[in-house]
Amino acid sequence: MRNLIILVTLLNVRTVGAAPVDFESIWDQTKATSPVIAQVQHLLNAAQLASRRTKLAWLPSLSFGAKAYETNDPADVFFSDLSQRQINVSDFTPSTLNQPGRHLFERFSLGLDLPLYEGGRRLSEIRAQNEIEILNSKQKELTTIQEYVEAASAYCNLGSVKQASERLKSLAEQVTQVLSKYSIGSQANPVGYSGLLGLKSLKNRVLSELFTMQANQEKYLITLSEKTKTEVNSWEPKIEPVLVFLDRVVPVSMSDSVSLMSEVALARANAFEEMKNAEKSGYLPKLGIFADESLTHGDRDTGTSYAAGLYLQWSLFSPDHLGKVTERNELKLAADAEVDQAKQVGNIAKVTLAKGEALMKKNLELLNDSEKLLSEQVKVTSNLFHSGAITALQLAEVLNRRVDLILNLRTLEQGLIDLRTKRLTQTHAEGIHL
């Protein structure tokens, strides 16, 4: 009796001052504080910035340089004076050419580079970065769904455990009440004594299961409280039937579209394909327009000059390019295999999880019906026991079957929650507030 009072007190303490909170509020708080969602969002932001930057590659490059220095280098002094357009006849004497003295110069330059043709490299880089952006977008959606599924699973399991605990607590109180009025417990009366032992054993079993339920309840509460950054004792779930919750919060799309995992793998494969194309362009010539403007200031004057025209660059050999195309191709093939694997896993999961859920729903319907029948049987059996028509051992047997049914019902609900949430990760989250 003392153990039951302690346990019931522990179970009731959690609900004192704890406000019922719906799942939507829990999810909003989880999403706002989730580090993993924040991580993939930052990665997506970085990919978007990189994509926008890559699309600006068609613009010309501008460069600026400036330096001030002192030198007595004969060649530098001569050509710097020439850049000032102030060469004199005296500058060609051997003594002046060989010993020009120390001079201070200032140089400024402005350059422009506009590639016209790079073998399609820029276009491939733009496409690759666009695929990386898509990959990060799909990865964020997938990660958000996974966080959503974890929160929904914990919330629904918490409600299921609380319902099972309430049923067991009611049964424990019933057994305790019977034991308090049961006085035929002498060993000289084997039938009565056996009934007493059966009822005590049943009470211990129920208390043990209640302690287990309490531990599970703690686990789910701590999980959700950690995700939402709230106090464990500050809230409790709104209880509703498991199937009602799952159909409302975790609906599964019946469309034949590929899973998000497949789309993530496909975007990665496309990105590697474009990276391979970009590496191929490294073997092709590069054609562009250039323009340079320079200014030289010295002790004679200030002079300017310019150069503009076309240029052709062609890397005939570079060890950096060796094997790069083959490397990108291997990465592309690996990504293609990942796509095939994701599709295979998705197709298998869609069929097996759907069939498994359908079977569990039928079993749940049968167990709920049995629960109603057994509840009625417990009432009838209790009346028969109080009237002396059956023994305590027979009553204990019926009550034990009710414990079995409560536990089986909880196990089935847990399995159904697990199957439904797994199905959601294999489909698109249609009709869900993410």
DOMIKE-524592 format. One record per residue (C-alpha): residue in one letter; y, z, x; residue number from 0. Coordinates in Angstrom, 2 decimals. Layout:
<sites>
SITE  residuo        Y        Z        X  num
SITE        A        Y        Z        X  NUM
...
</sites>
This chain:
<sites>
SITE  residuo        Y        Z        X  num
SITE        M     0.00     0.00     0.00    0
SITE        R     2.36     0.93     2.83    1
SITE        N     1.81    -2.44     4.57    2
SITE        L     2.57    -4.31     1.38    3
SITE        I     5.81    -2.40     0.83    4
SITE        I     6.92    -3.12     4.41    5
SITE        L     6.11    -6.82     4.11    6
SITE        V     7.75    -7.27     0.72    7
SITE        T    10.84    -5.50     2.07    8
SITE        L    10.96    -7.85     5.07    9
SITE        L    10.63   -10.88     2.82   10
SITE        N    13.33    -9.66     0.45   11
SITE        V    15.79    -8.72     3.22   12
SITE        R    16.21   -12.41     4.05   13
SITE        T    17.49   -13.23     0.58   14
SITE        V    20.01   -10.40     0.34   15
SITE        G    23.47   -11.90     0.83   16
SITE        A    21.99   -15.31     1.70   17
SITE        A    23.64   -18.10    -0.27   18
SITE        P    21.50   -21.04    -1.46   19
SITE        V    22.46   -24.17     0.48   20
SITE        D    21.34   -27.69    -0.48   21
SITE        F    19.86   -30.08     2.06   22
SITE        E    22.87   -32.42     2.01   23
SITE        S    25.06   -29.62     3.38   24
SITE        I    22.46   -28.77     6.01   25
SITE        W    22.27   -32.41     7.11   26
SITE        D    26.05   -32.86     7.28   27
SITE        Q    26.27   -29.83     9.56   28
SITE        T    23.28   -30.97    11.63   29
SITE        K    24.77   -34.43    12.13   30
SITE        A    28.12   -32.99    13.15   31
SITE        T    26.64   -30.69    15.81   32
SITE        S    23.61   -32.69    17.04   33
SITE        P    23.80   -33.27    20.83   34
SITE        V    21.28   -36.13    20.68   35
SITE        I    23.33   -38.00    18.06   36
SITE        A    26.46   -37.40    20.14   37
SITE        Q    24.62   -38.79    23.18   38
SITE        V    23.61   -42.07    21.52   39
SITE        Q    27.09   -42.41    20.00   40
SITE        H    28.67   -42.19    23.46   41
SITE        L    26.18   -44.76    24.75   42
SITE        L    27.09   -47.05    21.86   43
SITE        N    30.81   -46.57    22.56   44
SITE        A    30.23   -47.49    26.21   45
SITE        A    28.23   -50.59    25.22   46
SITE        Q    30.97   -51.70    22.83   47
SITE        L    33.62   -51.31    25.53   48
SITE        A    31.46   -53.27    27.98   49
SITE        S    30.92   -55.99    25.38   50
SITE        R    34.64   -56.34    24.72   51
SITE        R    35.37   -56.43    28.44   52
SITE        T    32.74   -59.11    29.08   53
SITE        K    34.24   -61.34    26.39   54
SITE        L    37.52   -61.33    28.36   55
SITE        A    35.82   -62.93    31.36   56
SITE        W    37.34   -66.32    30.46   57
SITE        L    40.81   -65.03    31.35   58
SITE        P    42.12   -65.69    34.89   59
SITE        S    42.00   -63.01    37.56   60
SITE        L    45.31   -61.91    39.08   61
SITE        S    45.66   -60.11    42.40   62
SITE        F    48.57   -58.62    44.32   63
SITE        G    48.77   -57.50    47.93   64
SITE        A    51.46   -55.91    50.09   65
SITE        K    51.63   -54.60    53.65   66
SITE        A    54.27   -53.62    56.21   67
SITE        Y    53.34   -53.48    59.88   68
SITE        E    54.63   -53.66    63.44   69
SITE        T    52.96   -55.95    65.97   70
SITE        N    53.36   -57.61    69.36   71
SITE        D    50.49   -60.03    68.82   72
SITE        P    51.74   -63.46    70.02   73
SITE        A    49.99   -65.50    67.34   74
SITE        D    50.95   -63.13    64.52   75
SITE        V    54.59   -63.01    65.60   76
SITE        F    54.82   -66.79    65.97   77
SITE        F    53.28   -67.60    62.59   78
SITE        S    55.23   -64.83    60.88   79
SITE        D    58.46   -66.34    62.20   80
SITE        L    57.18   -69.70    61.02   81
SITE        S    56.50   -68.21    57.55   82
SITE        Q    60.15   -67.11    57.52   83
SITE        R    61.02   -70.77    58.27   84
SITE        Q    63.19   -69.66    61.21   85
SITE        I    61.45   -71.14    64.28   86
SITE        N    63.83   -71.97    67.13   87
SITE        V    63.43   -74.14    70.23   88
SITE        S    63.52   -71.00    72.38   89
SITE        D    60.36   -69.78    70.58   90
SITE        F    58.34   -72.42    72.46   91
SITE        T    59.08   -71.19    75.97   92
SITE        P    56.02   -69.72    77.73   93
SITE        S    57.66   -66.34    78.23   94
SITE        T    58.57   -66.02    74.56   95
SITE        L    55.17   -67.22    73.37   96
SITE        N    53.31   -64.87    75.71   97
SITE        Q    55.60   -61.83    75.42   98
SITE        P    57.23   -61.90    71.98   99
SITE        G    58.00   -58.19    71.97  100
SITE        R    57.55   -55.79    69.06  101
SITE        H    58.44   -57.05    65.59  102
SITE        L    58.29   -55.50    62.07  103
SITE        F    57.05   -57.64    59.20  104
SITE        E    56.50   -57.20    55.49  105
SITE        R    54.06   -59.43    53.61  106
SITE        F    53.51   -59.79    49.86  107
SITE        S    50.98   -62.02    48.11  108
SITE        L    50.14   -62.94    44.52  109
SITE        G    46.92   -64.77    43.66  110
SITE        L    45.34   -66.35    40.59  111
SITE        D    41.68   -67.35    40.12  112
SITE        L    40.38   -69.17    37.04  113
SITE        P    36.69   -70.19    37.13  114
SITE        L    36.04   -73.40    35.21  115
SITE        Y    32.29   -73.64    35.67  116
SITE        E    29.78   -71.01    36.86  117
SITE        G    26.51   -72.48    35.65  118
SITE        G    26.70   -70.64    32.33  119
SITE        R    26.74   -67.22    33.99  120
SITE        R    29.65   -65.81    31.99  121
SITE        L    28.19   -66.99    28.69  122
SITE        S    24.81   -65.44    29.51  123
SITE        E    26.48   -62.16    30.48  124
SITE        I    28.40   -62.12    27.18  125
SITE        R    25.20   -62.70    25.22  126
SITE        A    23.31   -60.08    27.23  127
SITE        Q    26.01   -57.48    26.67  128
SITE        N    26.08   -58.32    22.97  129
SITE        E    22.31   -57.66    22.81  130
SITE        I    22.80   -54.37    24.66  131
SITE        E    25.40   -53.38    22.07  132
SITE        I    22.94   -54.25    19.27  133
SITE        L    20.24   -52.26    21.09  134
SITE        N    22.45   -49.17    21.30  135
SITE        S    23.49   -49.55    17.67  136
SITE        K    19.85   -49.70    16.53  137
SITE        Q    18.96   -46.84    18.87  138
SITE        K    21.68   -44.71    17.32  139
SITE        E    20.38   -45.50    13.84  140
SITE        L    16.81   -44.69    14.89  141
SITE        T    17.85   -41.44    16.58  142
SITE        T    19.88   -40.42    13.53  143
SITE        I    16.88   -41.07    11.27  144
SITE        Q    14.65   -39.02    13.57  145
SITE        E    17.12   -36.12    13.43  146
SITE        Y    17.35   -36.54     9.66  147
SITE        V    13.57   -36.50     9.35  148
SITE        E    13.26   -33.33    11.47  149
SITE        A    15.87   -31.55     9.36  150
SITE        A    14.36   -32.74     6.06  151
SITE        S    10.85   -31.76     7.17  152
SITE        A    11.93   -28.27     8.21  153
SITE        Y    13.97   -27.77     5.02  154
SITE        C    11.17   -28.98     2.72  155
SITE        N     8.53   -26.95     4.58  156
SITE        L    10.76   -23.89     4.33  157
SITE        G    10.92   -24.28     0.55  158
SITE        S     7.16   -24.86     0.36  159
SITE        V     6.44   -21.75     2.44  160
SITE        K     8.77   -19.64     0.30  161
SITE        Q     7.00   -20.80    -2.87  162
SITE        A     3.58   -20.04    -1.37  163
SITE        S     4.86   -16.64    -0.21  164
SITE        E     6.08   -15.81    -3.71  165
SITE        R     2.65   -16.67    -5.16  166
SITE        L     0.88   -14.57    -2.53  167
SITE        K     3.32   -11.70    -2.97  168
SITE        S     2.69   -11.68    -6.72  169
SITE        L    -1.05   -11.71    -6.08  170
SITE        A    -0.77    -8.89    -3.54  171
SITE        E     1.12    -6.76    -6.04  172
SITE        Q    -1.56    -7.44    -8.62  173
SITE        V    -4.35    -6.40    -6.22  174
SITE        T    -2.44    -3.27    -5.22  175
SITE        Q    -1.97    -2.36    -8.88  176
SITE        V    -5.70    -2.76    -9.54  177
SITE        L    -6.59    -0.66    -6.49  178
SITE        S    -4.22     2.12    -7.55  179
SITE        K    -6.10     2.48   -10.85  180
SITE        Y    -9.59     1.83    -9.49  181
SITE        S   -11.43     5.14    -9.12  182
SITE        I   -15.11     4.15    -8.99  183
SITE        G   -15.40     4.04    -5.25  184
SITE        S   -18.31     6.36    -4.42  185
SITE        Q   -21.04     5.03    -2.17  186
SITE        A   -23.49     6.47    -4.71  187
SITE        N   -22.35     3.65    -7.01  188
SITE        P   -23.13     0.53    -4.94  189
SITE        V   -21.70    -1.91    -7.49  190
SITE        G   -18.44    -0.03    -7.84  191
SITE        Y   -18.17     0.66    -4.13  192
SITE        S   -18.84    -2.99    -3.33  193
SITE        G   -16.05    -3.96    -5.71  194
SITE        L   -13.69    -1.53    -3.98  195
SITE        L   -14.52    -3.02    -0.60  196
SITE        G   -14.02    -6.53    -1.98  197
SITE        L   -10.59    -5.67    -3.37  198
SITE        K    -9.51    -3.97    -0.14  199
SITE        S   -10.71    -6.94     1.88  200
SITE        L    -8.82    -9.24    -0.46  201
SITE        K    -5.65    -7.19    -0.05  202
SITE        N    -5.94    -7.36     3.74  203
SITE        R    -6.46   -11.12     3.55  204
SITE        V    -3.40   -11.60     1.36  205
SITE        L    -1.29    -9.41     3.65  206
SITE        S    -2.47   -11.40     6.69  207
SITE        E    -1.56   -14.68     5.01  208
SITE        L     1.82   -13.26     3.99  209
SITE        F     2.55   -12.31     7.60  210
SITE        T     1.60   -15.87     8.63  211
SITE        M     3.88   -17.30     5.94  212
SITE        Q     6.69   -15.06     7.15  213
SITE        A     6.23   -16.34    10.73  214
SITE        N     6.35   -19.95     9.52  215
SITE        Q     9.41   -19.18     7.44  216
SITE        E    11.09   -17.72    10.52  217
SITE        K    10.21   -20.86    12.51  218
SITE        Y    11.77   -23.25    10.01  219
SITE        L    14.82   -21.03     9.49  220
SITE        I    15.44   -20.75    13.21  221
SITE        T    15.00   -24.52    13.63  222
SITE        L    17.56   -25.36    10.94  223
SITE        S    19.96   -22.59    11.92  224
SITE        E    19.91   -23.81    15.52  225
SITE        K    20.53   -27.38    14.41  226
SITE        T    23.43   -26.35    12.15  227
SITE        K    24.81   -23.64    14.48  228
SITE        T    24.67   -21.06    11.67  229
SITE        E    23.32   -17.52    11.40  230
SITE        V    19.65   -17.31    10.43  231
SITE        N    20.23   -14.80     7.62  232
SITE        S    23.33   -16.46     6.19  233
SITE        W    21.63   -18.99     3.92  234
SITE        E    18.43   -19.93     2.11  235
SITE        P    17.12   -23.26     0.77  236
SITE        K    17.38   -24.40    -2.82  237
SITE        I    13.80   -24.50    -4.05  238
SITE        E    12.49   -27.62    -5.76  239
SITE        P     9.02   -29.23    -6.02  240
SITE        V     7.98   -30.95    -2.82  241
SITE        L     7.49   -34.39    -4.39  242
SITE        V    10.85   -34.18    -6.17  243
SITE        F    12.55   -33.31    -2.87  244
SITE        L    10.79   -36.05    -0.92  245
SITE        D    11.53   -38.78    -3.49  246
SITE        R    15.18   -37.73    -3.57  247
SITE        V    15.83   -36.98     0.12  248
SITE        V    13.19   -39.03     1.97  249
SITE        P    12.71   -42.22    -0.08  250
SITE        V    10.68   -44.92     1.61  251
SITE        S    11.66   -48.59     1.46  252
SITE        M     8.93   -50.89     0.18  253
SITE        S    10.42   -53.95     1.91  254
SITE        D     8.43   -55.89     4.52  255
SITE        S    11.23   -55.82     7.10  256
SITE        V    10.34   -54.84    10.66  257
SITE        S    10.84   -51.27    11.77  258
SITE        L    13.87   -50.05    13.68  259
SITE        M    11.62   -49.45    16.70  260
SITE        S    10.73   -53.16    16.64  261
SITE        E    14.40   -54.14    16.38  262
SITE        V    15.30   -51.91    19.35  263
SITE        A    12.54   -53.52    21.43  264
SITE        L    13.60   -57.01    20.31  265
SITE        A    17.23   -56.43    21.32  266
SITE        R    16.05   -55.23    24.74  267
SITE        A    13.89   -58.34    25.17  268
SITE        N    16.81   -60.61    24.22  269
SITE        A    19.07   -58.82    26.70  270
SITE        F    16.57   -59.37    29.54  271
SITE        E    16.30   -63.05    28.58  272
SITE        E    20.06   -63.51    28.94  273
SITE        M    20.07   -61.53    32.19  274
SITE        K    17.44   -63.91    33.54  275
SITE        N    19.62   -66.89    32.56  276
SITE        A    22.59   -65.28    34.30  277
SITE        E    20.54   -64.90    37.51  278
SITE        K    19.53   -68.58    37.35  279
SITE        S    23.18   -69.59    37.35  280
SITE        G    23.56   -67.95    40.77  281
SITE        Y    21.85   -71.02    42.27  282
SITE        L    24.39   -73.42    40.74  283
SITE        P    27.83   -74.40    42.10  284
SITE        K    31.01   -72.68    40.99  285
SITE        L    34.16   -74.67    40.25  286
SITE        G    37.58   -73.15    39.63  287
SITE        I    41.36   -73.28    39.93  288
SITE        F    43.26   -71.10    42.36  289
SITE        A    46.92   -70.43    43.13  290
SITE        D    48.42   -68.21    45.83  291
SITE        E    52.08   -67.27    46.38  292
SITE        S    53.12   -65.39    49.52  293
SITE        L    56.33   -63.84    50.83  294
SITE        T    57.05   -62.85    54.42  295
SITE        H    60.03   -60.72    55.46  296
SITE        G    60.98   -60.11    59.06  297
SITE        D    63.95   -59.58    61.37  298
SITE        R    65.06   -63.24    60.98  299
SITE        D    64.84   -63.98    57.26  300
SITE        T    62.59   -63.99    54.20  301
SITE        G    60.32   -66.95    53.52  302
SITE        T    57.97   -67.92    50.70  303
SITE        S    55.06   -70.31    50.41  304
SITE        Y    52.40   -71.29    47.91  305
SITE        A    49.03   -73.03    47.63  306
SITE        A    47.32   -74.25    44.45  307
SITE        G    44.37   -76.45    43.65  308
SITE        L    40.65   -76.66    42.90  309
SITE        Y    37.83   -75.01    44.78  310
SITE        L    34.06   -75.45    44.88  311
SITE        Q    31.70   -72.68    45.94  312
SITE        W    27.94   -73.07    46.27  313
SITE        S    25.70   -70.37    47.63  314
SITE        L    22.96   -72.30    49.41  315
SITE        F    21.05   -69.24    50.56  316
SITE        S    21.37   -65.51    50.01  317
SITE        P    18.63   -62.89    50.44  318
SITE        D    20.17   -61.00    47.49  319
SITE        H    19.04   -63.80    45.17  320
SITE        L    15.43   -63.90    46.33  321
SITE        G    13.01   -62.97    43.52  322
SITE        K    15.73   -61.92    41.07  323
SITE        V    14.88   -64.51    38.45  324
SITE        T    11.18   -63.60    38.67  325
SITE        E    12.12   -59.92    38.42  326
SITE        R    14.16   -60.52    35.26  327
SITE        N    11.36   -62.61    33.84  328
SITE        E     8.86   -59.78    34.37  329
SITE        L    11.21   -57.37    32.61  330
SITE        K    11.53   -59.89    29.76  331
SITE        L     7.72   -60.17    29.46  332
SITE        A     7.40   -56.38    29.47  333
SITE        A    10.00   -56.17    26.70  334
SITE        D     8.15   -58.85    24.71  335
SITE        A     4.98   -56.77    24.99  336
SITE        E     6.96   -53.75    23.77  337
SITE        V     8.06   -55.76    20.72  338
SITE        D     4.46   -56.71    19.94  339
SITE        Q     3.34   -53.12    20.35  340
SITE        A     6.11   -51.80    18.10  341
SITE        K     5.21   -54.35    15.42  342
SITE        Q     1.52   -53.48    15.71  343
SITE        V     2.18   -49.74    15.45  344
SITE        G     4.55   -50.32    12.54  345
SITE        N     2.10   -52.49    10.62  346
SITE        I    -0.74   -49.99    11.11  347
SITE        A     1.48   -47.05    10.16  348
SITE        K     2.79   -48.74     7.02  349
SITE        V    -0.72   -49.25     5.67  350
SITE        T    -2.40   -46.03     6.80  351
SITE        L     0.48   -43.70     6.02  352
SITE        A     1.01   -45.27     2.59  353
SITE        K    -2.67   -44.94     1.71  354
SITE        G    -2.80   -41.41     3.08  355
SITE        E     0.23   -40.39     1.04  356
SITE        A    -1.22   -41.91    -2.14  357
SITE        L    -4.44   -39.94    -1.62  358
SITE        M    -2.53   -36.72    -0.96  359
SITE        K    -0.45   -37.21    -4.10  360
SITE        K    -3.63   -37.46    -6.18  361
SITE        N    -5.03   -34.35    -4.53  362
SITE        L    -1.73   -32.53    -5.07  363
SITE        E    -1.79   -33.45    -8.74  364
SITE        L    -5.36   -32.12    -9.03  365
SITE        L    -4.47   -28.91    -7.17  366
SITE        N    -1.42   -28.31    -9.36  367
SITE        D    -3.60   -28.76   -12.42  368
SITE        S    -6.23   -26.44   -10.93  369
SITE        E    -3.49   -23.91   -10.15  370
SITE        K    -2.54   -23.78   -13.83  371
SITE        L    -6.17   -23.42   -14.85  372
SITE        L    -6.86   -20.75   -12.26  373
SITE        S    -3.73   -18.83   -13.24  374
SITE        E    -5.05   -18.70   -16.79  375
SITE        Q    -8.49   -17.72   -15.49  376
SITE        V    -6.96   -14.85   -13.50  377
SITE        K    -5.30   -13.52   -16.66  378
SITE        V    -8.54   -13.75   -18.65  379
SITE        T   -10.57   -12.22   -15.82  380
SITE        S    -8.09    -9.36   -15.45  381
SITE        N    -8.38    -8.58   -19.17  382
SITE        L   -12.16    -8.68   -18.91  383
SITE        F   -12.06    -6.32   -15.92  384
SITE        H    -9.78    -3.84   -17.67  385
SITE        S   -12.10    -3.89   -20.71  386
SITE        G   -15.09    -3.26   -18.46  387
SITE        A   -16.77    -6.59   -19.19  388
SITE        I   -16.89    -7.62   -15.51  389
SITE        T   -17.02    -5.76   -12.20  390
SITE        A   -14.31    -5.41    -9.57  391
SITE        L   -16.33    -7.64    -7.25  392
SITE        Q   -16.21   -10.45    -9.81  393
SITE        L   -12.46    -9.98   -10.17  394
SITE        A   -12.08   -10.07    -6.38  395
SITE        E   -14.03   -13.32    -6.28  396
SITE        V   -11.66   -14.99    -8.77  397
SITE        L    -8.60   -13.68    -6.95  398
SITE        N    -9.99   -14.93    -3.65  399
SITE        R   -10.30   -18.41    -5.17  400
SITE        R    -6.65   -18.18    -6.16  401
SITE        V    -5.73   -17.32    -2.54  402
SITE        D    -7.75   -20.34    -1.39  403
SITE        L    -5.92   -22.56    -3.86  404
SITE        I    -2.47   -21.29    -2.79  405
SITE        L    -3.30   -21.93     0.87  406
SITE        N    -4.81   -25.35     0.14  407
SITE        L    -1.73   -26.25    -1.88  408
SITE        R     0.56   -25.25     0.99  409
SITE        T    -1.56   -27.19     3.52  410
SITE        L    -1.51   -30.27     1.30  411
SITE        E     2.26   -30.05     0.81  412
SITE        Q     2.75   -29.73     4.56  413
SITE        G     0.60   -32.81     5.15  414
SITE        L     2.48   -34.76     2.49  415
SITE        I     5.83   -33.84     4.08  416
SITE        D     4.52   -34.96     7.48  417
SITE        L     3.25   -38.31     6.14  418
SITE        R     6.42   -39.11     4.20  419
SITE        T     8.73   -38.33     7.12  420
SITE        K     6.57   -40.42     9.47  421
SITE        R     6.77   -43.31     7.01  422
SITE        L    10.55   -43.13     7.01  423
SITE        T    10.72   -43.55    10.79  424
SITE        Q     8.76   -46.81    10.40  425
SITE        T    11.20   -48.33     7.90  426
SITE        H    14.93   -48.77     7.37  427
SITE        A    16.71   -45.77     5.87  428
SITE        E    17.73   -47.44     2.63  429
SITE        G    19.36   -45.26     0.00  430
SITE        I    19.83   -42.33     2.39  431
SITE        H    23.12   -40.67     3.22  432
SITE        L    23.21   -40.76     7.01  433
</sites>
